[in-house]
Structures are given as structure tokens and as C-alpha cells.
Amino acid sequence: MSSATTEADEARARTLPPAPPGSATAATATAVRPPRRTVDWRIRFAVLSAVWGFSFLLIKVGTGAYAPFQVTFGRLFFGTAVLAVAMAVRRDRLPSGLRTWGHLTVAAFLLNALPFSLFAYSELTIPSTLAGICNATSPLWGMALSLVALSEDRPTRRRVAGLGIGFLGVLTVLGAWQGFSGLDFSGTAMALLASLSYPIGWIYVRRTLAGSSHSHLSLTGAQLGLATVQLAVVTPLFTTVPDSFPLVPLLAVIALGVLGTGLALLIQYGLVAEVGPTTAQMVTYFIPVIATAAGVALLDEHLAWNTPVGALIVLVGAALTQSRPKRT
């Protein structure tokens, strides 16, 4: 958002919206200013759901030819490029202050570098459908952590019940009654750890960057840029330059960065500003559905009955954890 935002826009700014899983930016937990929109929000909502749902398929295709760290680096690089262009068009500036940059460095690791890398590594051994469903557990982790870390987030019977139902769904997806037979523990654990990293990052951001005077675009661009630098340091240490660059996996990585990271974040902030965080975060419940459909239809991934049933239970539990008591 331009630094020339009017006082009226500032008055309409929304502070501390709950960050939807997969949003992966500090700005979601700070302030969003509502711009003018020409495309109906329902269309943008559908596009965002599709883009994030297909991201797990793109990760799978990308890791078929490139190392997970290379896929993550490419994702962050092209995503940062999109936001850099948006900042240039809107004449927005990067945040100032060493303290802010220090907090953004931690946020970049927890919300981008770590979970993106974990998802990429997990899909070496687990289907993209399972990775997408694991991503849907973020509201459950967030609910459990907020009860401990956020004093203003009081538990209710419905939300506690949602937490229990959600983790029952996780056990159903993993096939707990049959001893987790055929399950790759390392890949599944990395995917679940990635989904846990998001709410840890959101809580950190709420405690350190909430109420920042910088625009959401400025914070997001800086955060993704820092995550890109982090991967630029790590990637050469654990990977080697590929001998060839297969076109389809390369296009998958580019699409993952341009669409699944850069463009998706711009769409998300517009939705939060226009329809509010509660409606915008409903995209969370469409992501595993689209990820599962894409994996089965395009990658011929096997789908046992317990996977969609467990995913549905997870989504019901996640929805209950996000419920809030009605205000009089």
C-alpha cells in the first residue's frame, strides 16, 4: 500500500486479524488497509483457494527434478519478485528500524523458510494429498498454542471440543486403528511440523509486530526477501547445482512462487481488507479439498477411504476452534 494512504484509510485499517493457515506473512497479523477492487471478492476467493490448493501438486512436481531447498528457494525468489514489482508500482518503501527487521527475520524463518522447506522435503515421501491435509491442521495447532500463549484468547467448550474432534480426524487420516500401516513417519512428521510452524510464527508476530505503522505490502515484501536470503545461504550448503533444468518442474517452481506465493498473498490481503479476516480465512477449508482432487486427478495418487473422511473431521474441528462467542 502506498505511503500516501489517507487518514480515512488509516481509520478503516483492521488490526490483528486472525491469520489464515498458509498465509505465511507477518502483515496478516498486523494491519491491512482496504483498497478499491474491481473484481468481485467471491471470484478472488475462488482463485486463492485454487492457487493454494494446487501449490502442493506444484511442490510435488518441482521436487521430482530439484532438491527441496532449491524448490523452496525458487518459490521465495519468484514470490519476492512479484511483491517487489507491486511495491514499485505502489511506490511503497521497505520498513525501517533494526528492531522491526530483527522481528521480521524471525517471522521469515517461522512463516516461510521453515514450513516451505519442510513441506518440500515431506513430499519426497508422502503424497501431495496428505501434505495438503496436514496443512489444514494449522488452526488446531493455533488453538492449542493460543490457549497458552495468548491471554486474550479464552477457551470455550465448543472450541475445546473442536480441538479434540480435529485431532481425532488427524488420527483417522493417518490410520491409527491399523497401526499407521504404510505411513511414512518422517514425511508426515515434517508436514505436521510445517503446519505447526505457522501458528508459532503468528503468535510471535502478534507479540512483536502488532500495530506496526508500516504497510502490509512493505512488511510482506521485507519478510519474503529475508526468507529468500536465508534459503540463499542454506541451499548451496546442502545441494549442488543441477546438471539439467527440466522444463515442467522448472515451470512448477516458477508458478509456485509467482502464483502460489506472490500473487496469492496480494489477493489474500485484499480479501481481508474487503470482507474481513473471518470470511477470508474460510479459504483454509477449501485448500485440502482442492489439493486432494488435484493429487488424485493429475498425479494418480492413491486415496483410501480414511483420507477424505479424516480430512472432513479435521475441517469440522478446525471450524469449531475458530468460533467465537456472540457479542451483545
SEZA-88744 format. One record per residue (C-alpha): x negated, y negated, z. Coordinates in steps of 0.05 Angstrom, whole numbers, plus 5000, padded with zeros to 4 digits. Example, Ala and Ser with C-alpha at 12.3 -4.5 7.8 and 13.67 -1.06 7.14 Angstrom:
475450905156472750215143
***
This chain:
500050005000497549304983494548885038499448345016505248715048510448225073512648135145519348435126515949065101511949095166518349055206521149645168514950065178516250735210511550925267509751625290514052055244513052805256508253045203511053595158506654215154501954175096501953415094494853425120493652685129492852205187497351685156503452145163502752065238501751315237505650815195508950855128511750245091517550355044516150154972521250074916522850724880525750834810526351604813531751894858528852174922532052854910528152944846521652754881523453224938524253804889517753624854514053604921516954284941514854594875507854294876506354514947509655194935505355334873499055104909497955794939498356104869493255594844488655764902489156504884487456364811481755904829478456384877478656914822472656564790469856084841467656134913472855894965468455304985467955104912475455134904476454714966471254204945474454144876481254064908478853504954474753164899480453114849485452944904480952374928480252134856487752064850488251664914482251234894485951044830492250894869488350454917485150084859491849964826494849704891488549324909488249664977481949685019478650225059479550195135474549805177471349955244466750515265471750775315477050865261472151215215469951675272477151895285478351975210472252425206475252895258482152855224478953015156475953655186482253885223487353695170483553805105476654125104478054685154485154905134483954845059477655265065481055785109486855865061481955945003478056475040484356835063486856914992480857324975484057905012491457735022496957564972498756844958505757004982503257185052498856565054504956135038509056455092503356365143503355625125510655595147508555765219505655065229512054795262511755385311504455235330506154495333511954625381507655055427501954555428506253935436509254215500502354205529499053605496504753105485508252895549513852555510515753195473520353535523522554255512529754455505533055145506534255115432527054935415524155455462528855965431526555745362519355865383520956575404525056715341519556435297514156875325518857475321519257305247511657295243511357995273516658215222512557945164506358295190509958965200508459025275513059625284508760045237502159845270500659295219499159845168495859595105494858895133488258545123486958255192481357775173485157455115491657405155488057125215484756585172491456385142494656335211488655945237489355465179496655345197494655235270489454725249494754255222498554125287491954065325489953525276496753175281496353145357489352865353491552335303497552145346492952035405487651645367490351305305497751185320499650465309493750325263494249675224491449995162496050235106497750965098494250975030487950675059487751185116489251775070484151575017478751505071480652155103480452565039473952225019470752425085473353145076470253145007463552935036464053485088465154005034459653704991454853845048457354535065458554824995451354834970449155185034453755785024454855824949450855794884452555424820457055884777453856184715460156004675466355584684472455994663477755514637484055774671481255794742478055114730484754824708487855144770482854784815484054124779491554194785490854374858487153734871490853254825497853514836497753924900493653424939493252734909500052644875503653064928501252604984503551984947510452294936510852515009509551825037514751534991519852035017518151905090518951165078525551225040529451785074525651855139520952395167526552865188529252955118522352925085519653485128525153955104520454085046516854545094522455055088522155095012514655195007514455935027520456094983517155794922510356084939513456774945517356714880511156464843506657014871511557574853513557304784506857054758501657464796505558114803504458124878507958674916513658454961516058935016522958815047519958565113516357985080522457585057526457795118520957585165519856935127527256765135526756895210520556455213524155885178530155935224525655905285521755325255528154945242530355035314523754795341524654145302531554005331532353405377537853255427543052765402542352055428548351685454
***
